Amino acid sequence: MKTSFGILLALAATAALAACKGNLFGNGYGYGYGYGYGGYTPPPVTNPNCGKPPYDLTVLYPRPNAKQIPAAVRGVWVATSQALPSGNRYDFFAEVSNGSQQDTSRFVKSTGTIPTPHATVPPGYVVYTTHFVTQIGSGHGVRLFWNNQTTNCSPNIIVSAFSTK
């Protein structure tokens, strides 16, 4: 009787692991809970993936994995190793832990001050900014996916993430 119970318990544990798709702390997509929130659902893939940025890109503000960013954060500053093409339609697809999603504005060259604290601009890089359409709010995690609206692609590369106060 004890052996039968042990076998049933082992089978139940195996079934539970299979239901988790091998990812006990995430959702089966391999992303887990890494950026301060869980339950991540990738954007629906109906078109080709957007891929990565065309040039080396450094996220300046908010710094990648930053915690306690002001809830009123309105933009993201980045630096690229080359100037983005004129008329580009690059932006970020932002996924927020409250379930909301939004595209940011298109990248424009930044002539103003980058909020602090920010990452160091690599020598020779061009600084751009993009803004959130709606305020993120407090206590949320945000994942930023690279997006190219020209190609009608599906954002699939997480460029950065941060969380708000």
Secondary structure, DSSP 8 states (H G I E B T S, - for coil): -HHHHHHHHHHHHHHHHHHTTT-TTS-SSS-TTTTS----------S-B--S-SS-EEEEES-TTEEEE-TT--EEEEEESS---TT--EEEEEEETTS-EEE----EE--S---SS-----TT-EEEEEE-SS---SS-EEEEEEEETTTT-B---EEEEEEE-
